[in-house]
């Protein structure tokens, strides 16, 4: 199975599990979800900023700031995850004179 950039991460993981013959993916997805929650909770403002800055297009970077801000709000409001960083923190860091 080659890389397909239009397929989202978790969808590709489920398809991978099915290709591996795993039909009861609940444990696999649950463990992956817990690991992603752990990573999200320990993400720093610097890491978020580096991710955003790794993209060349200013329009895409602006979109990432907006969509990631919503993602962090979701993590806090619905999953009770308090990330170490938020996009608001990153925006403050990015707008500081240098």
MMTF fields as JSON, N, C-alpha, C and O atoms, coordinates in Angstrom:
{
  "mmtfVersion": "1.0.0",
  "mmtfProducer": "UNKNOWN",
  "numBonds": 391,
  "numAtoms": 392,
  "numGroups": 98,
  "numChains": 1,
  "numModels": 1,
  "chainsPerModel": [1],
  "groupsPerChain": [98],
  "chainIdList": ["A"],
  "bondAtomList": [4, 2, 8, 6, 12, 10, 16, 14, 20, 18, 24, 22, 28, 26, 32, 30, 36, 34, 40, 38, 44, 42, 48, 46, 52, 50, 56, 54, 60, 58, 64, 62, 68, 66, 72, 70, 76, 74, 80, 78, 84, 82, 88, 86, 92, 90, 96, 94, 100, 98, 104, 102, 108, 106, 112, 110, 116, 114, 120, 118, 124, 122, 128, 126, 132, 130, 136, 134, 140, 138, 144, 142, 148, 146, 152, 150, 156, 154, 160, 158, 164, 162, 168, 166, 172, 170, 176, 174, 180, 178, 184, 182, 188, 186, 192, 190, 196, 194, 200, 198, 204, 202, 208, 206, 212, 210, 216, 214, 220, 218, 224, 222, 228, 226, 232, 230, 236, 234, 240, 238, 244, 242, 248, 246, 252, 250, 256, 254, 260, 258, 264, 262, 268, 266, 272, 270, 276, 274, 280, 278, 284, 282, 288, 286, 292, 290, 296, 294, 300, 298, 304, 302, 308, 306, 312, 310, 316, 314, 320, 318, 324, 322, 328, 326, 332, 330, 336, 334, 340, 338, 344, 342, 348, 346, 352, 350, 356, 354, 360, 358, 364, 362, 368, 366, 372, 370, 376, 374, 380, 378, 384, 382, 388, 386],
  "bondOrderList": [1, 1, 1, 1, 1, 1, 1, 1, 1, 1, 1, 1, 1, 1, 1, 1, 1, 1, 1, 1, 1, 1, 1, 1, 1, 1, 1, 1, 1, 1, 1, 1, 1, 1, 1, 1, 1, 1, 1, 1, 1, 1, 1, 1, 1, 1, 1, 1, 1, 1, 1, 1, 1, 1, 1, 1, 1, 1, 1, 1, 1, 1, 1, 1, 1, 1, 1, 1, 1, 1, 1, 1, 1, 1, 1, 1, 1, 1, 1, 1, 1, 1, 1, 1, 1, 1, 1, 1, 1, 1, 1, 1, 1, 1, 1, 1, 1],
  "groupList": [{"groupName": "UNK", "atomNameList": ["N", "CA", "C", "O"], "elementList": ["N", "C", "C", "O"], "formalChargeList": [0, 0, 0, 0], "bondAtomList": [1, 0, 2, 1, 3, 2], "bondOrderList": [1, 1, 2], "singleLetterCode": "X", "chemCompType": "L-PEPTIDE LINKING"}],
  "groupTypeList": [0, 0, 0, 0, 0, 0, 0, 0, 0, 0, 0, 0, 0, 0, 0, 0, 0, 0, 0, 0, 0, 0, 0, 0, 0, 0, 0, 0, 0, 0, 0, 0, 0, 0, 0, 0, 0, 0, 0, 0, 0, 0, 0, 0, 0, 0, 0, 0, 0, 0, 0, 0, 0, 0, 0, 0, 0, 0, 0, 0, 0, 0, 0, 0, 0, 0, 0, 0, 0, 0, 0, 0, 0, 0, 0, 0, 0, 0, 0, 0, 0, 0, 0, 0, 0, 0, 0, 0, 0, 0, 0, 0, 0, 0, 0, 0, 0, 0],
  "groupIdList": [1, 2, 3, 4, 5, 6, 7, 8, 9, 10, 11, 12, 13, 14, 15, 16, 17, 18, 19, 20, 21, 22, 23, 24, 25, 26, 27, 28, 29, 30, 31, 32, 33, 34, 35, 36, 37, 38, 39, 40, 41, 42, 43, 44, 45, 46, 47, 48, 49, 50, 51, 52, 53, 54, 55, 56, 57, 58, 59, 60, 61, 62, 63, 64, 65, 66, 67, 68, 69, 70, 71, 72, 73, 74, 75, 76, 77, 78, 79, 80, 81, 82, 83, 84, 85, 86, 87, 88, 89, 90, 91, 92, 93, 94, 95, 96, 97, 98],
  "secStructList": [7, 7, 7, 7, 6, 6, 1, 7, 2, 2, 2, 2, 2, 2, 2, 2, 2, 2, 2, 6, 6, 7, 7, 7, 6, 2, 2, 2, 2, 2, 2, 2, 2, 2, 2, 2, 2, 2, 2, 2, 2, 6, 7, 7, 2, 2, 2, 2, 2, 2, 2, 2, 2, 6, 1, 1, 7, 2, 2, 2, 2, 2, 2, 2, 2, 2, 2, 2, 2, 2, 2, 2, 2, 2, 2, 2, 2, 2, 2, 7, 7, 7, 7, 1, 7, 7, 2, 2, 2, 2, 2, 2, 2, 2, 2, 1, 7, 7],
  "xCoordList": [0.85, 0.0, 0.893, 1.643, 0.817, 1.621, 1.015, -0.099, 1.768, 1.253, 0.144, 0.273, -0.946, -2.052, -2.33, -2.996, -1.827, -1.932, -3.358, -3.577, -4.331, -5.704, -6.413, -7.514, -5.803, -6.407, -5.949, -4.758, -6.881, -6.543, -5.866, -6.054, -5.094, -4.236, -4.971, -4.567, -6.031, -6.72, -7.441, -7.523, -7.959, -8.587, -7.555, -7.825, -6.384, -5.313, -4.896, -4.593, -4.875, -4.502, -5.526, -5.148, -6.805, -7.847, -7.71, -7.793, -7.501, -7.318, -6.091, -6.116, -5.031, -3.819, -4.119, -3.692, -4.849, -5.2, -6.015, -5.771, -6.975, -7.783, -6.909, -7.07, -5.973, -5.055, -4.193, -3.783, -3.915, -3.118, -3.952, -3.427, -5.242, -6.12, -6.743, -7.394, -6.554, -7.113, -8.52, -8.711, -9.489, -10.884, -11.46, -12.515, -10.774, -11.217, -10.236, -9.325, -10.444, -9.476, -9.661, -8.919, -10.634, -10.947, -9.738, -9.465, -9.01, -7.841, -6.763, -6.149, -6.542, -5.501, -5.814, -4.944, -7.051, -7.441, -7.459, -7.08, -7.892, -7.897, -6.498, -6.266, -5.56, -4.177, -3.551, -2.836, -3.819, -3.299, -3.882, -3.175, -5.162, -5.815, -5.195, -4.954, -4.935, -4.311, -2.909, -2.504, -2.172, -0.835, -0.92, -0.136, -1.861, -2.027, -2.446, -2.013, -3.275, -3.654, -2.421, -2.244, -1.573, -0.336, 0.531, 1.036, 0.7, 1.514, 0.916, 1.637, -0.388, -1.052, -0.86, -0.6, -0.989, -0.851, 0.564, 0.76, 1.547, 2.933, 3.507, 4.704, 2.675, 3.119, 3.433, 2.653, 4.573, 4.97, 4.622, 4.38, 4.601, 4.345, 5.402, 5.093, 6.649, 7.728, 7.478, 7.719, 7.001, 6.718, 5.591, 5.668, 4.556, 3.446, 3.946, 3.616, 4.731, 5.274, 6.148, 6.039, 7.011, 7.867, 7.032, 7.355, 5.958, 5.085, 4.451, 4.45, 3.92, 3.275, 4.295, 4.017, 5.467, 6.497, 7.118, 7.796, 6.898, 7.476, 6.776, 7.224, 5.701, 4.959, 5.267, 5.318, 5.471, 5.908, 4.813, 5.078, 3.615, 2.54, 2.047, 1.603, 2.121, 1.582, 0.09, -0.381, -0.643, -2.083, -2.32, -3.222, -1.511, -1.679, -1.263, -1.897, -0.207, 0.204, -0.901, -1.171, -1.542, -2.654, -3.813, -4.446, -4.086, -5.153, -4.824, -5.692, -3.57, -3.16, -3.36, -3.84, -3.0, -3.207, -4.675, -5.005, -5.55, -6.988, -7.495, -8.193, -7.149, -7.691, -7.085, -7.776, -5.806, -5.193, -5.721, -5.85, -6.024, -6.636, -7.954, -8.243, -8.749, -10.024, -9.759, -10.485, -8.724, -8.382, -7.98, -8.4, -7.17, -6.777, -7.983, -8.085, -8.894, -10.121, -10.946, -11.471, -11.069, -11.77, -11.113, -11.799, -9.787, -9.063, -9.346, -9.515, -9.396, -9.664, -11.122, -11.42, -12.03, -13.462, -14.07, -14.869, -13.701, -14.379, -13.58, -14.156, -12.264, -11.427, -10.723, -10.022, -10.906, -10.262, -8.743, -8.09, -8.201, -6.75, -6.296, -6.8, -5.361, -4.793, -3.429, -2.422, -3.39, -2.096, -1.135, -1.542, 0.142, 1.165, 1.201, 1.649, 0.731, 0.722, -0.633, -1.365, -0.937, -2.112, -1.677, -0.591, -2.501, -2.16, -2.096, -1.367, -2.841, -2.764, -1.358, -0.803, -0.773, 0.602, 1.554, 2.459, 1.338, 2.195, 2.085, 3.094, 0.882, 0.682, 1.407, 1.996, 1.371, 2.086, 3.584, 4.269, 4.086, 5.508, 5.905, 6.952, 5.067, 5.374, 5.311, 6.005, 4.488, 4.32, 5.315, 5.353, 6.114, 7.119, 8.184, 8.634, 8.587, 9.679, 10.96, 11.241, 11.716, 12.76, 14.104, 14.838],
  "yCoordList": [-1.174, 0.0, 1.233, 1.456, 2.032, 3.233, 4.377, 4.285, 5.454, 6.641, 7.272, 7.44, 7.618, 8.32, 9.562, 9.48, 10.716, 11.918, 12.388, 13.165, 11.943, 12.389, 11.57, 11.927, 10.474, 9.641, 10.158, 10.382, 10.345, 10.863, 9.791, 8.593, 10.241, 9.393, 8.207, 7.062, 8.455, 7.358, 6.438, 5.233, 6.982, 6.143, 5.195, 4.007, 5.716, 4.887, 3.815, 2.69, 4.147, 3.171, 2.039, 0.87, 2.369, 1.335, 0.44, -0.783, 1.042, 0.254, -0.651, -1.801, -0.13, -0.924, -2.128, -3.243, -1.906, -3.006, -4.061, -5.257, -3.627, -4.58, -5.36, -6.571, -4.654, -5.33, -6.351, -7.35, -6.11, -7.029, -8.192, -9.081, -8.188, -9.261, -9.027, -9.919, -7.85, -7.543, -6.999, -5.945, -7.721, -7.319, -6.672, -6.041, -6.828, -6.218, -5.098, -5.267, -3.956, -2.863, -1.994, -1.03, -2.314, -1.456, -1.216, -0.075, -2.281, -2.12, -1.284, -0.417, -1.555, -0.84, 0.651, 1.488, 0.978, 2.386, 3.048, 4.212, 2.32, 2.863, 3.197, 4.262, 2.279, 2.525, 3.664, 4.499, 3.696, 4.791, 6.122, 7.128, 6.125, 7.34, 7.817, 9.011, 6.891, 7.277, 7.843, 8.802, 7.244, 7.751, 9.156, 10.034, 9.369, 10.695, 11.729, 12.879, 11.332, 12.236, 12.615, 13.776, 11.627, 11.878, 12.886, 13.842, 12.667, 13.584, 14.985, 15.977, 15.063, 16.364, 17.108, 18.312, 16.391, 17.02, 17.534, 18.473, 16.929, 17.34, 18.201, 18.488, 18.606, 19.449, 20.853, 21.446, 21.374, 22.722, 23.746, 23.396, 25.001, 26.084, 26.085, 26.356, 25.782, 25.742, 24.648, 24.862, 23.491, 22.408, 22.784, 22.504, 23.411, 23.843, 24.883, 24.823, 25.821, 26.859, 26.251, 26.638, 25.305, 24.652, 23.914, 23.939, 23.257, 22.559, 23.553, 23.329, 24.633, 25.631, 26.232, 26.373, 26.583, 27.208, 26.245, 26.684, 24.942, 23.972, 23.99, 23.327, 24.731, 24.819, 26.143, 27.184, 26.109, 27.292, 28.327, 29.528, 27.887, 28.808, 29.621, 29.046, 30.957, 31.788, 31.54, 31.567, 31.301, 31.04, 29.738, 29.659, 28.715, 27.445, 27.577, 26.994, 28.333, 28.551, 29.255, 28.907, 30.244, 30.941, 29.981, 30.021, 29.119, 28.135, 27.179, 26.85, 26.73, 25.834, 26.484, 25.838, 27.745, 28.438, 28.4, 28.156, 28.641, 28.647, 27.248, 27.073, 26.256, 24.911, 24.259, 23.536, 24.507, 23.938, 24.611, 23.966, 25.899, 26.582, 25.894, 25.674, 25.556, 24.86, 23.453, 22.987, 22.781, 21.44, 21.462, 20.597, 22.446, 22.553, 22.862, 22.345, 23.703, 24.0, 22.732, 22.485, 21.93, 20.644, 19.744, 19.135, 19.662, 18.81, 19.23, 18.382, 20.529, 21.022, 20.835, 20.355, 21.215, 21.206, 19.813, 19.52, 18.954, 17.665, 16.473, 15.442, 16.606, 15.478, 15.717, 14.838, 16.898, 17.265, 17.13, 16.735, 17.462, 17.468, 18.915, 19.763, 19.191, 20.529, 20.512, 20.198, 20.844, 20.836, 21.821, 22.855, 21.484, 22.386, 23.671, 24.707, 23.608, 24.776, 24.891, 23.913, 26.096, 26.322, 27.18, 27.758, 27.263, 28.121, 29.577, 30.36, 29.955, 31.332, 31.608, 32.679, 30.63, 30.77, 30.923, 31.757, 30.111, 30.13, 31.454, 32.014, 31.953, 33.218, 34.348, 35.217, 34.347, 35.363, 35.259, 36.267, 34.008, 33.777, 34.243, 34.866, 33.941, 34.28, 35.781, 36.294, 36.491, 37.923, 38.788, 40.004, 38.169, 38.935, 39.474, 38.763, 40.715, 41.234, 40.478, 40.135, 40.229, 39.355, 39.514, 38.529],
  "zCoordList": [0.0, 0.0, 0.0, 0.95, -1.054, -1.155, -0.377, 0.138, -0.302, 0.393, -0.43, -1.643, 0.242, -0.399, 0.429, 1.461, -0.01, 0.817, 1.082, 2.012, 0.297, 0.525, 1.588, 2.007, 2.035, 3.073, 4.429, 4.642, 5.334, 6.655, 7.502, 7.29, 8.441, 9.262, 9.883, 9.677, 10.632, 11.32, 10.349, 10.587, 9.266, 8.244, 7.65, 7.472, 7.346, 6.8, 7.801, 7.406, 9.092, 10.113, 10.18, 10.267, 10.142, 10.16, 8.932, 9.045, 7.76, 6.541, 6.663, 6.226, 7.252, 7.47, 8.358, 8.059, 9.445, 10.346, 9.615, 9.774, 8.817, 8.053, 7.072, 6.918, 6.401, 5.476, 6.199, 5.606, 7.472, 8.282, 8.812, 9.482, 8.515, 8.964, 10.325, 10.869, 10.88, 12.195, 11.997, 11.392, 12.507, 12.325, 13.581, 13.528, 14.7, 15.951, 16.287, 17.097, 15.646, 15.756, 16.989, 17.177, 17.832, 18.978, 19.883, 20.255, 20.24, 21.116, 20.44, 21.063, 19.16, 18.43, 18.342, 18.582, 18.0, 17.911, 19.286, 19.421, 20.291, 21.65, 22.128, 22.7, 21.889, 22.304, 21.502, 22.057, 20.203, 19.376, 19.848, 19.904, 20.185, 20.668, 21.975, 22.148, 22.898, 24.166, 23.937, 24.595, 22.999, 22.698, 22.088, 22.447, 21.175, 20.576, 21.619, 21.557, 22.566, 23.667, 24.486, 24.855, 24.767, 25.504, 24.753, 25.343, 23.447, 22.649, 22.62, 22.732, 22.471, 22.441, 23.757, 23.768, 24.855, 26.171, 26.412, 27.184, 25.761, 26.0, 24.874, 24.865, 23.939, 22.833, 23.334, 24.079, 22.921, 23.337, 22.256, 21.101, 22.653, 21.697, 20.597, 19.436, 20.959, 19.973, 18.934, 17.746, 19.361, 18.419, 17.463, 16.267, 17.986, 17.133, 16.136, 14.952, 16.61, 15.733, 14.639, 13.476, 15.001, 14.0, 12.963, 11.776, 13.403, 12.465, 11.488, 10.278, 12.017, 11.152, 10.185, 8.994, 10.695, 9.867, 8.857, 7.928, 9.023, 8.087, 6.73, 5.795, 6.618, 5.361, 4.68, 5.335, 3.375, 2.626, 2.421, 2.481, 2.187, 1.815, 3.014, 4.008, 2.929, 4.012, 4.241, 5.379, 3.166, 3.306, 4.065, 4.899, 3.778, 4.48, 5.94, 6.82, 6.204, 7.595, 8.374, 9.524, 7.752, 8.412, 8.66, 9.715, 7.685, 7.866, 9.001, 9.81, 9.066, 10.15, 11.512, 12.444, 11.635, 12.914, 13.312, 14.472, 12.35, 12.619, 12.97, 13.969, 12.154, 12.382, 13.619, 14.337, 13.874, 15.075, 16.336, 17.377, 16.25, 17.395, 17.754, 18.93, 16.74, 16.965, 17.52, 18.398, 17.012, 17.485, 18.957, 19.726, 19.355, 20.758, 21.642, 22.754, 21.154, 21.914, 22.091, 23.178, 21.045, 21.125, 22.169, 22.991, 22.134, 23.081, 24.517, 25.393, 24.759, 26.11, 26.502, 27.595, 25.609, 25.939, 25.995, 26.885, 25.055, 24.922, 25.43, 25.778, 25.474, 25.886, 27.215, 27.715, 27.788, 29.051, 28.972, 29.938, 27.817, 27.63, 27.691, 26.954, 28.556, 28.654, 27.969, 28.604, 26.684, 25.996, 26.639, 27.169, 26.582, 27.104, 26.292, 26.784, 25.051, 24.169, 23.5, 23.348, 23.111, 22.275, 21.102, 21.121, 20.104, 18.972, 19.387, 18.777, 20.406, 20.9, 21.417, 21.171, 22.145, 22.623, 21.447, 21.465, 20.433, 19.261, 18.53, 18.101, 18.388, 17.684, 18.415, 17.772, 19.752, 20.528, 20.266, 20.092, 20.24, 20.01, 18.614, 18.439, 17.616, 16.229, 15.985, 15.107, 16.751, 16.492, 17.267, 17.084, 18.124, 18.868, 17.923, 17.024, 18.117, 17.283, 17.589, 18.738, 16.557, 16.693, 16.933, 17.009]
}
